[in-house]
Amino acid sequence: MHCSWYYKDITRQQAEAILLDENREGCFLVRDSVSKKNTYTLSVTSKDPEAPGKLKVHHYHIHRTESAGATNGHVNGTGLINGTSATSNGTGGASRPVGPSTASSTEAQYYLSEKHAFPTISDVIHYHKHNSGGLVVRLRSPPTKDRESPVTAGMGLDEFELDPAELQLEREPIGKGQFGVVKRGKFRNIPVAVKQMVEGAMNEDDFIEEAKNMRFLNHPNLVQLFGVVLKKRPIMIITEYMKHGSLRDFMRQRQPHFFNRPVVLADICAQVANGMAYLEQEQFVHRDLAARNCLVKSVSRNSVHVKVADFGMARFLLDNVYEPSAGTKFPVRWAPPEVFQSTYTAKADVWSFGVLMWEVFTCCAENPYQGMSNTQVYQYIVGGGRLQKPAVCPERIYVLMLECWQHEPNRRPSFEYICQKIGGYLDQNCEN
């Protein structure tokens, strides 16, 4: 069953932006709770008594009764059915679990108000469509406006290798990186970003094999890889087009808008953490996580839709990128001490994420460790030095940064833990 009200991987801020854009009372959705694993949150709009003519969003945790037999399986314990749906959920078109279902669980009951508990979340929704039952307003209908088609809709992509004859490129580049230039284009009339690789810059055979796996990574906070063009040189990598560019440039251009808005900044970090938690689950290491490698999909009200890009690409560079010397292409300022001597792991990504959080809370105004050479940065972090707390950064978020910068990799948190911590901050610092 497709539950049109179920939005899986979106943050609280994104939910509010989607619902307020609908501009109607009783509009609602259910999303996964970021701060509490295996739980759900109902978000619904109502008239704002303090601002006539305006709406506000209320958030309610969907509670589950405990029982000795309850589990966290797809049916018992969470109300999920095994399987996926390719139907867009308004978060960039990612395939997702079918969602809280009508399949009954005899082990647990779900409720918003304890007096009105039901076997499934679908039953809870049905009840509160007809009775407010303790809610500020009766549920009416889910959003309709914020329904993007899946990023691959209309492409008919069955093959990993794409035909260059079906690709139209604009003349001028929109970006440049270690691998080559990025151009905007269209593939089968769908807007795409095209990376034209510099010949000799990467191990092509290894990349092609890995990219076949990367194509199946699918999450609302990851830039979707569509395929590659191999029939002509240079090799071209075709990805989802993100019209607002890199997170770093986006924030630098809009510093006054973001300064002193820690909840919005934390929500950006939460989205990146969501994407990285998915990569962590898939045992995929990014290796170059930074604000410059995150892209902005859309902007609405108090929400910025961010996606992680270029995951896994750094390993295919043929340069000696792991040499911690001045002038190297290796991202020294985002790297933990151990990568200079050993293998890059997911725990190195966690360190880099801590630096990315610092970038976000400084609005990317300057590079990390400004004024230091790469060699000085390396010596500083090995000696126990860490980036200082940004002025607008809440203390609990800075504590999380410091956890990410633990010297010993196994003492750093998982991305799942990071998601829960940032989600908890957002829950406590947004009005219900």
C-alpha positions as CSV (number, residue, x, y, z in Angstrom):
1,M,0.0,0.0,0.0
2,H,1.2,3.5,-0.8
3,C,0.7,5.9,2.1
4,S,0.6,9.4,0.5
5,W,1.1,11.0,3.9
6,Y,4.4,9.2,4.7
7,Y,7.5,11.2,4.1
8,K,10.4,9.0,5.2
9,D,13.8,10.8,5.4
10,I,13.0,14.5,5.9
11,T,13.9,16.7,8.8
12,R,11.6,18.8,11.0
13,Q,12.5,22.0,9.1
14,Q,11.8,20.4,5.7
15,A,8.4,19.1,7.0
16,E,7.5,22.6,8.1
17,A,8.5,24.1,4.8
18,I,6.4,21.5,2.8
19,L,3.3,22.0,5.0
20,L,3.4,25.8,5.2
21,D,3.8,26.0,1.4
22,E,0.4,24.2,1.1
23,N,-1.2,27.1,3.1
24,R,-4.2,25.1,4.4
25,E,-5.3,24.0,7.8
26,G,-5.1,20.4,8.7
27,C,-2.5,19.5,6.1
28,F,-0.4,16.7,7.6
29,L,2.4,14.2,7.0
30,V,4.2,11.5,8.9
31,R,8.0,11.3,8.9
32,D,10.6,9.2,10.6
33,S,11.7,10.7,13.8
34,V,15.4,11.8,13.6
35,S,16.0,12.0,17.3
36,K,14.3,8.6,18.3
37,K,15.1,5.5,16.3
38,N,12.3,3.4,14.9
39,T,9.6,6.0,15.8
40,Y,7.5,8.4,13.8
41,T,6.4,12.0,14.1
42,L,3.1,13.5,12.8
43,S,3.4,17.1,11.6
44,V,0.2,19.1,11.0
45,T,-0.8,22.7,10.3
46,S,-3.3,24.8,12.2
47,K,-4.3,28.5,12.4
48,D,-1.8,30.5,14.5
49,P,-3.8,32.3,17.3
50,E,-0.9,34.8,17.7
51,A,-0.8,35.7,14.0
52,P,-4.2,36.0,12.4
53,G,-4.4,34.7,8.8
54,K,-1.2,32.6,9.2
55,L,-0.6,28.9,10.0
56,K,1.8,27.2,12.3
57,V,3.1,23.6,12.3
58,H,2.6,21.3,15.3
59,H,4.7,18.1,15.8
60,Y,3.5,15.0,17.7
61,H,5.5,11.8,18.4
62,I,3.5,8.7,17.5
63,H,3.7,6.5,20.6
64,R,3.8,2.8,20.6
65,T,2.7,0.6,23.5
66,E,5.3,-1.8,24.7
67,S,4.8,-5.6,25.0
68,A,7.0,-8.5,25.7
69,G,6.8,-9.7,22.1
70,A,7.3,-6.4,20.4
71,T,10.2,-6.3,18.0
72,N,11.8,-3.8,15.6
73,G,10.9,-5.8,12.5
74,H,9.3,-4.4,9.4
75,V,5.8,-5.3,10.7
76,N,6.0,-6.0,14.4
77,G,7.2,-2.9,16.3
78,T,7.3,-0.3,13.5
79,G,4.3,-0.8,11.3
80,L,6.4,-1.1,8.1
81,I,5.8,-3.6,5.3
82,N,8.8,-5.3,3.6
83,G,9.3,-3.8,0.1
84,T,9.9,-0.4,-1.5
85,S,8.0,2.1,-3.6
86,A,9.4,4.1,-6.4
87,T,6.7,6.7,-5.9
88,S,8.1,10.1,-5.1
89,N,7.7,11.2,-1.5
90,G,8.6,14.8,-2.1
91,T,12.2,14.5,-0.9
92,G,13.9,14.1,-4.3
93,G,12.3,10.9,-5.5
94,A,14.2,8.3,-3.6
95,S,12.8,4.8,-3.4
96,R,11.5,4.2,0.1
97,P,9.8,1.6,2.4
98,V,6.1,1.5,1.7
99,G,5.7,2.9,5.1
100,P,3.3,2.7,8.1
101,S,0.8,0.3,6.8
102,T,-2.6,-1.3,7.3
103,A,-0.9,-4.6,8.2
104,S,-1.9,-5.3,11.8
105,S,0.6,-5.9,14.6
106,T,-0.7,-7.9,17.5
107,E,2.4,-7.0,19.6
108,A,1.9,-3.2,19.8
109,Q,-0.5,-0.4,19.4
110,Y,0.1,3.1,18.1
111,Y,-1.4,6.3,19.4
112,L,-1.2,10.1,19.6
113,S,-3.5,10.2,22.6
114,E,-3.3,7.1,24.8
115,K,-7.1,6.9,25.0
116,H,-7.2,6.3,21.2
117,A,-4.7,3.5,20.4
118,F,-4.9,1.3,17.2
119,P,-3.0,-1.7,15.7
120,T,-1.5,0.4,12.8
121,I,-0.5,4.0,12.1
122,S,-2.9,4.0,9.2
123,D,-5.7,3.4,11.7
124,V,-4.4,6.3,13.9
125,I,-4.5,8.6,10.9
126,H,-8.0,7.4,9.9
127,Y,-9.3,8.1,13.5
128,H,-7.8,11.6,13.7
129,K,-9.2,12.5,10.3
130,H,-12.6,12.3,11.9
131,N,-11.8,13.3,15.5
132,S,-9.2,15.8,16.8
133,G,-8.7,13.4,19.8
134,G,-6.3,15.7,21.6
135,L,-4.7,17.3,18.6
136,V,-4.9,21.0,17.9
137,V,-6.8,20.3,14.7
138,R,-8.5,17.4,12.9
139,L,-6.3,15.9,10.2
140,R,-7.5,16.7,6.7
141,S,-5.2,15.7,3.8
142,P,-1.5,15.3,3.0
143,P,0.5,17.8,0.9
144,T,0.0,17.9,-2.9
145,K,2.3,20.7,-4.1
146,D,5.7,19.3,-3.0
147,R,5.7,16.3,-5.2
148,E,8.8,16.1,-7.3
149,S,8.9,13.4,-9.9
150,P,11.7,10.9,-9.2
151,V,15.0,12.3,-10.5
152,T,15.1,9.5,-13.1
153,A,11.5,9.9,-14.1
154,G,11.1,9.8,-17.9
155,M,14.6,8.7,-18.5
156,G,13.9,5.0,-18.9
157,L,17.4,4.2,-17.6
158,D,18.1,0.5,-17.7
159,E,21.7,0.7,-18.7
160,F,24.6,2.2,-16.8
161,E,26.4,3.4,-19.9
162,L,24.5,6.2,-21.5
163,D,24.4,7.2,-25.2
164,P,26.2,10.6,-25.8
165,A,23.9,11.2,-28.8
166,E,21.1,11.7,-26.3
167,L,23.0,14.3,-24.3
168,Q,22.9,18.1,-25.0
169,L,25.5,20.2,-23.2
170,E,25.7,23.9,-22.6
171,R,28.9,25.5,-23.8
172,E,30.1,27.3,-20.6
173,P,31.1,25.3,-17.5
174,I,29.2,25.9,-14.3
175,G,32.0,24.5,-12.1
176,K,35.5,23.1,-12.0
177,G,37.1,20.5,-9.8
178,Q,40.0,18.1,-9.4
179,F,38.5,15.7,-12.1
180,G,37.7,18.3,-14.7
181,V,34.8,20.7,-15.5
182,V,31.1,20.5,-14.8
183,K,28.5,21.6,-17.3
184,R,24.8,21.8,-17.3
185,G,22.9,19.7,-19.9
186,K,19.9,17.7,-20.7
187,F,19.5,13.9,-21.1
188,R,16.3,12.9,-22.7
189,N,15.0,16.4,-21.9
190,I,15.8,16.0,-18.2
191,P,18.1,18.6,-16.6
192,V,21.4,17.0,-15.6
193,A,24.9,17.9,-14.4
194,V,27.7,16.5,-16.6
195,K,31.3,16.1,-15.3
196,Q,33.8,15.9,-18.1
197,M,36.8,14.1,-16.7
198,V,40.3,15.2,-17.5
199,E,42.1,12.4,-19.2
200,G,44.7,10.8,-17.0
201,A,43.3,12.3,-13.8
202,M,41.8,9.1,-12.5
203,N,41.9,5.3,-12.6
204,E,39.1,4.8,-15.1
205,D,38.7,1.0,-14.9
206,D,38.4,1.0,-11.1
207,F,36.1,3.9,-11.2
208,I,33.7,2.4,-13.7
209,E,33.4,-0.8,-11.6
210,E,32.7,1.2,-8.5
211,A,30.3,3.6,-10.2
212,K,28.1,0.7,-11.2
213,N,27.4,0.2,-7.5
214,M,27.2,4.0,-6.8
215,R,24.3,4.3,-9.2
216,F,22.1,2.2,-6.9
217,L,22.8,4.4,-3.9
218,N,19.5,6.3,-3.5
219,H,18.6,8.7,-0.7
220,P,16.9,12.1,-0.5
221,N,20.2,13.6,0.8
222,L,22.5,12.1,-1.8
223,V,23.0,13.5,-5.3
224,Q,21.7,10.8,-7.7
225,L,24.2,9.3,-10.2
226,F,22.5,8.4,-13.5
227,G,25.3,6.8,-15.4
228,V,28.4,7.5,-17.5
229,V,29.4,8.1,-21.1
230,L,32.3,5.9,-22.2
231,K,31.9,5.8,-26.0
232,K,33.8,9.1,-26.4
233,R,36.5,10.9,-24.5
234,P,36.6,12.5,-22.1
235,I,34.6,10.2,-19.9
236,M,31.4,12.0,-18.7
237,I,29.6,11.3,-15.4
238,I,25.9,12.2,-15.5
239,T,24.2,13.2,-12.2
240,E,21.1,14.9,-10.9
241,Y,21.3,18.7,-11.5
242,M,21.3,20.9,-8.4
243,K,20.5,24.4,-9.4
244,H,21.8,26.3,-6.4
245,G,25.3,25.0,-6.5
246,S,27.6,24.1,-3.7
247,L,26.6,24.6,-0.1
248,R,29.9,26.5,0.5
249,D,29.2,29.1,-2.2
250,F,25.5,29.2,-1.4
251,M,26.1,30.1,2.3
252,R,28.9,32.6,1.6
253,Q,26.6,34.5,-0.7
254,R,23.8,34.6,1.9
255,Q,25.7,35.0,5.2
256,P,23.3,37.7,6.6
257,H,20.4,35.4,6.0
258,F,21.9,32.5,8.0
259,F,23.8,34.3,10.7
260,N,22.2,33.9,14.1
261,R,19.8,31.2,12.9
262,P,21.2,28.1,14.6
263,V,18.1,26.0,14.0
264,V,18.3,26.5,10.3
265,L,22.0,25.8,10.4
266,A,21.5,22.6,12.5
267,D,18.9,21.4,10.0
268,I,21.4,21.7,7.2
269,C,23.8,19.6,9.2
270,A,21.0,17.1,10.0
271,Q,20.4,16.6,6.3
272,V,24.1,15.9,5.5
273,A,24.2,13.5,8.5
274,N,21.1,11.7,7.1
275,G,22.8,11.1,3.8
276,M,26.0,10.0,5.5
277,A,24.2,7.6,7.8
278,Y,22.8,6.0,4.7
279,L,26.3,5.7,3.2
280,E,27.5,4.3,6.5
281,Q,24.7,1.7,6.4
282,E,25.7,0.8,2.9
283,Q,29.4,0.5,4.0
284,F,30.4,3.3,1.6
285,V,33.1,5.8,2.5
286,H,32.9,9.3,1.1
287,R,36.6,10.3,1.6
288,D,36.1,14.0,0.8
289,L,33.2,15.3,2.9
290,A,33.1,19.1,3.0
291,A,30.7,22.0,2.4
292,R,32.1,22.3,-1.2
293,N,31.0,18.7,-1.9
294,C,27.4,19.2,-0.8
295,L,24.9,20.8,-3.2
296,V,21.7,22.8,-2.7
297,K,18.6,21.4,-4.4
298,S,16.0,23.9,-3.3
299,V,15.2,26.7,-0.9
300,S,11.9,27.4,0.7
301,R,11.0,29.5,3.8
302,N,13.2,28.3,6.6
303,S,14.5,25.1,4.9
304,V,17.4,24.5,2.6
305,H,17.3,21.1,0.8
306,V,20.9,19.8,0.8
307,K,22.4,16.7,-0.8
308,V,25.9,15.1,-0.4
309,A,27.8,14.9,-3.7
310,D,31.0,13.3,-5.0
311,F,30.9,10.4,-2.5
312,G,33.7,7.9,-3.1
313,M,35.3,9.9,-5.9
314,A,38.6,10.8,-4.2
315,R,39.9,7.3,-4.1
316,F,40.2,7.2,-7.9
317,L,42.6,10.2,-8.2
318,L,46.0,9.1,-9.6
319,D,47.8,11.8,-7.8
320,N,49.6,11.1,-4.5
321,V,46.7,12.8,-2.7
322,Y,47.5,11.4,0.7
323,E,50.8,13.3,1.1
324,P,50.2,15.9,3.8
325,S,52.3,18.7,2.2
326,A,51.6,22.3,1.2
327,G,50.0,22.6,-2.2
328,T,48.6,19.1,-2.4
329,K,45.1,18.3,-3.5
330,F,44.5,16.2,-0.4
331,P,41.9,17.9,1.9
332,V,44.2,18.2,4.9
333,R,41.9,20.6,6.7
334,W,39.0,18.1,6.7
335,A,41.1,15.0,7.5
336,P,41.8,13.2,10.8
337,P,45.3,12.4,11.9
338,E,45.2,8.6,11.0
339,V,44.6,9.0,7.3
340,F,48.1,10.3,6.9
341,Q,49.4,6.8,7.9
342,S,46.6,4.4,7.3
343,T,43.4,3.5,5.4
344,Y,40.5,5.9,5.1
345,T,37.4,4.6,7.0
346,A,33.9,5.7,7.8
347,K,35.3,7.1,11.1
348,A,37.4,9.5,9.0
349,D,34.2,10.7,7.4
350,V,32.9,11.4,10.9
351,W,35.9,13.7,11.6
352,S,35.3,15.5,8.3
353,F,31.6,15.9,9.2
354,G,32.7,17.7,12.3
355,V,34.6,20.1,10.2
356,L,31.6,20.5,7.9
357,M,29.5,21.4,10.9
358,W,32.0,24.1,11.8
359,E,31.8,25.4,8.2
360,V,28.1,25.6,8.4
361,F,28.0,27.4,11.7
362,T,30.5,29.9,10.4
363,C,28.4,30.3,7.2
364,C,31.5,29.2,5.3
365,A,33.0,32.6,5.8
366,E,36.5,31.3,5.8
367,N,38.4,28.0,5.5
368,P,39.0,25.9,8.5
369,Y,42.3,26.8,10.3
370,Q,42.5,30.1,8.5
371,G,46.1,31.4,8.4
372,M,47.8,28.0,8.8
373,S,49.6,26.1,6.2
374,N,48.7,22.5,5.5
375,T,51.7,21.3,7.4
376,Q,50.8,23.5,10.4
377,V,47.3,22.2,10.3
378,Y,48.6,18.6,10.5
379,Q,50.9,19.4,13.4
380,Y,48.1,21.3,15.2
381,I,45.6,18.5,15.1
382,V,48.1,15.8,15.9
383,G,49.1,17.9,18.9
384,G,45.5,17.9,20.1
385,G,44.4,21.3,18.7
386,R,40.9,21.7,17.5
387,L,38.8,24.4,15.8
388,Q,37.2,26.9,18.1
389,K,33.4,27.1,18.7
390,P,31.7,29.4,16.1
391,A,30.0,32.4,17.7
392,V,26.4,31.3,16.7
393,C,27.0,27.6,17.5
394,P,25.0,26.1,20.5
395,E,27.2,24.5,23.1
396,R,25.6,21.1,22.6
397,I,26.4,21.2,18.9
398,Y,30.0,22.1,19.6
399,V,30.2,19.2,22.0
400,L,29.1,17.0,19.1
401,M,31.8,18.5,16.9
402,L,34.4,17.6,19.6
403,E,33.1,14.1,19.7
404,C,33.7,13.8,15.9
405,W,37.2,15.0,16.5
406,Q,38.3,12.4,18.9
407,H,41.9,11.3,18.2
408,E,41.1,7.6,18.4
409,P,38.7,6.7,15.4
410,N,36.8,4.1,17.5
411,R,35.8,6.8,20.0
412,R,34.1,8.9,17.3
413,P,30.3,8.5,17.1
414,S,28.4,6.8,14.3
415,F,26.4,8.9,11.8
416,E,23.2,7.3,13.2
417,Y,24.1,8.7,16.7
418,I,24.9,12.1,15.1
419,C,21.5,12.2,13.5
420,Q,19.8,11.4,16.8
421,K,21.8,14.1,18.6
422,I,21.1,16.9,16.0
423,G,17.5,15.7,15.8
424,G,17.1,16.0,19.6
425,Y,18.5,19.6,19.4
426,L,16.0,20.5,16.7
427,D,13.1,18.9,18.6
428,Q,13.9,20.9,21.7
429,N,14.6,24.3,20.0
430,C,11.6,24.5,17.6
431,E,8.1,25.4,18.8
432,N,5.6,22.5,18.8
